[in-house]
Amino acid sequence: MRLFSGARTRCSKAQRSQPLQVVDIYIASWQYSRMEMETHTDRLSLAFAALADPTRRAILARLASGEADVSELMKPFALTQPTISKHLNVLERAGLVMRGRDAQRRPRTLVAVPLKEVADWVEPFRRFWDQKFSALDDYLKVMQKKKSRSRRKR
């Protein structure tokens, strides 16, 4: 246990009686703190991760109407320029936004190809739910007919 003696000295008496548990917790926390989220991530996962934030979705909605630079993109938000830039970097890594160059300006443009990939991935699920809702509509129509028949018989 000398290898992890530093971790052991910071433990409570109850934890010292279970040194392996402390080592496991130490190793797990070390691994978690050094995880690299995007080293081998596919494009679809990067797109979903970028779309998970409402600010980034709002930025994409704004860029759908045309290119804009950081100062234009930060107007509707109560966020600083560095924060908007970080959001734009996430969108760029996901391939959803492209940075241009116009003299001193760095306008961003929407790139729709990853959104098409997201739509293609979601499509089977949309069809699944369309079938379920259609079946539910049919069932409700049958129930309404039964209900109206039972009222007529009374």
C-alpha positions as CSV (number, residue, x, y, z in Angstrom):
1,M,0.0,0.0,0.0
2,R,3.0,2.3,0.0
3,L,2.4,3.2,-3.6
4,F,-0.8,5.0,-2.7
5,S,0.2,6.2,0.8
6,G,-0.6,9.8,-0.1
7,A,-4.2,8.8,-0.8
8,R,-4.3,6.7,2.4
9,T,-3.2,9.5,4.7
10,R,-6.2,11.6,3.6
11,C,-8.7,8.9,4.5
12,S,-10.9,8.5,7.5
13,K,-10.5,5.6,9.9
14,A,-13.4,3.7,8.3
15,Q,-11.8,4.1,4.9
16,R,-8.4,2.9,6.2
17,S,-9.9,-0.4,7.1
18,Q,-10.9,-0.8,3.4
19,P,-7.7,0.2,1.5
20,L,-8.7,-1.4,-1.7
21,Q,-11.9,0.6,-1.8
22,V,-10.0,3.8,-1.4
23,V,-7.6,2.8,-4.2
24,D,-10.5,1.9,-6.5
25,I,-12.1,5.3,-5.8
26,Y,-8.8,7.1,-6.3
27,I,-8.2,5.3,-9.7
28,A,-11.8,5.9,-10.8
29,S,-11.7,9.6,-10.0
30,W,-8.3,9.9,-11.7
31,Q,-9.6,8.2,-14.8
32,Y,-12.8,10.3,-14.9
33,S,-11.0,13.5,-14.4
34,R,-8.7,12.8,-17.4
35,M,-11.4,11.4,-19.8
36,E,-11.2,12.7,-23.3
37,M,-14.7,13.1,-24.6
38,E,-14.1,13.7,-28.2
39,T,-10.9,11.7,-29.2
40,H,-12.6,9.0,-31.2
41,T,-16.1,10.3,-31.4
42,D,-18.1,9.9,-34.7
43,R,-19.6,12.9,-36.4
44,L,-23.2,12.0,-35.4
45,S,-22.2,12.0,-31.7
46,L,-20.5,15.3,-32.1
47,A,-23.6,16.8,-33.8
48,F,-25.9,15.5,-31.0
49,A,-23.5,16.8,-28.3
50,A,-23.5,20.2,-30.0
51,L,-27.3,20.2,-30.4
52,A,-27.8,19.4,-26.7
53,D,-27.3,23.0,-25.6
54,P,-30.1,25.5,-26.2
55,T,-27.7,28.4,-26.8
56,R,-26.0,26.4,-29.6
57,R,-29.4,25.5,-31.1
58,A,-30.4,29.2,-31.0
59,I,-27.1,30.1,-32.7
60,L,-27.8,27.6,-35.4
61,A,-31.3,29.0,-35.9
62,R,-29.8,32.5,-36.3
63,L,-27.2,31.2,-38.8
64,A,-29.9,29.5,-40.8
65,S,-31.0,33.1,-41.9
66,G,-27.5,34.0,-43.0
67,E,-23.9,34.4,-41.9
68,A,-23.0,36.4,-38.8
69,D,-19.9,37.2,-36.7
70,V,-19.5,36.8,-33.0
71,S,-20.7,40.3,-32.1
72,E,-23.9,39.7,-34.1
73,L,-24.5,36.3,-32.5
74,M,-24.1,37.5,-29.0
75,K,-26.7,40.3,-29.2
76,P,-29.7,38.2,-28.2
77,F,-27.9,36.5,-25.3
78,A,-26.7,37.8,-21.9
79,L,-23.4,36.1,-22.5
80,T,-19.8,37.4,-23.0
81,Q,-17.9,37.2,-26.2
82,P,-15.6,34.4,-25.0
83,T,-18.6,32.3,-24.0
84,I,-20.2,32.7,-27.4
85,S,-16.8,31.8,-29.0
86,K,-16.7,28.6,-26.9
87,H,-20.1,27.7,-28.2
88,L,-19.0,28.4,-31.7
89,N,-15.9,26.2,-31.3
90,V,-18.1,23.3,-30.2
91,L,-20.3,23.9,-33.3
92,E,-17.2,24.1,-35.5
93,R,-15.8,20.8,-34.1
94,A,-19.1,19.1,-34.8
95,G,-19.0,20.4,-38.4
96,L,-22.2,22.5,-38.0
97,V,-20.6,25.9,-38.5
98,M,-17.8,27.1,-40.7
99,R,-15.6,30.1,-40.0
100,G,-15.0,32.5,-42.9
101,R,-12.7,35.4,-43.4
102,D,-13.7,38.8,-44.6
103,A,-10.8,41.3,-43.9
104,Q,-11.0,41.8,-40.1
105,R,-14.4,40.0,-39.8
106,R,-14.7,36.3,-39.1
107,P,-18.3,35.5,-40.1
108,R,-19.7,32.1,-39.3
109,T,-21.9,30.1,-41.7
110,L,-24.2,27.2,-41.1
111,V,-23.1,23.8,-42.6
112,A,-26.3,21.7,-43.0
113,V,-24.7,18.3,-43.9
114,P,-24.3,17.1,-40.3
115,L,-28.0,18.1,-39.7
116,K,-29.0,15.9,-42.6
117,E,-27.1,13.0,-41.0
118,V,-29.0,13.7,-37.7
119,A,-32.3,13.8,-39.7
120,D,-31.4,10.5,-41.4
121,W,-30.6,8.8,-38.1
122,V,-33.9,10.1,-36.5
123,E,-36.0,9.1,-39.5
124,P,-36.7,5.4,-38.5
125,F,-37.8,6.6,-35.1
126,R,-40.2,9.2,-36.7
127,R,-41.7,6.5,-38.9
128,F,-42.1,4.2,-35.8
129,W,-44.0,6.9,-33.9
130,D,-46.1,7.8,-36.9
131,Q,-47.2,4.2,-37.1
132,K,-48.0,4.2,-33.3
133,F,-50.0,7.4,-33.5
134,S,-51.8,6.1,-36.6
135,A,-52.7,2.9,-34.8
136,L,-53.9,5.0,-31.8
137,D,-56.0,7.2,-34.1
138,D,-57.6,4.0,-35.5
139,Y,-58.3,2.7,-32.1
140,L,-59.8,5.9,-30.9
141,K,-62.1,6.0,-34.0
142,V,-63.3,2.4,-33.2
143,M,-63.9,3.4,-29.6
144,Q,-65.9,6.5,-30.6
145,K,-68.0,4.3,-33.0
146,K,-68.7,1.8,-30.2
147,K,-69.6,4.7,-27.8
148,S,-71.9,6.3,-30.3
149,R,-73.6,2.9,-31.0
150,S,-74.1,2.3,-27.3
151,R,-75.8,5.7,-27.0
152,R,-78.1,5.0,-29.9
153,K,-79.3,1.7,-28.3
154,R,-80.3,3.5,-25.1
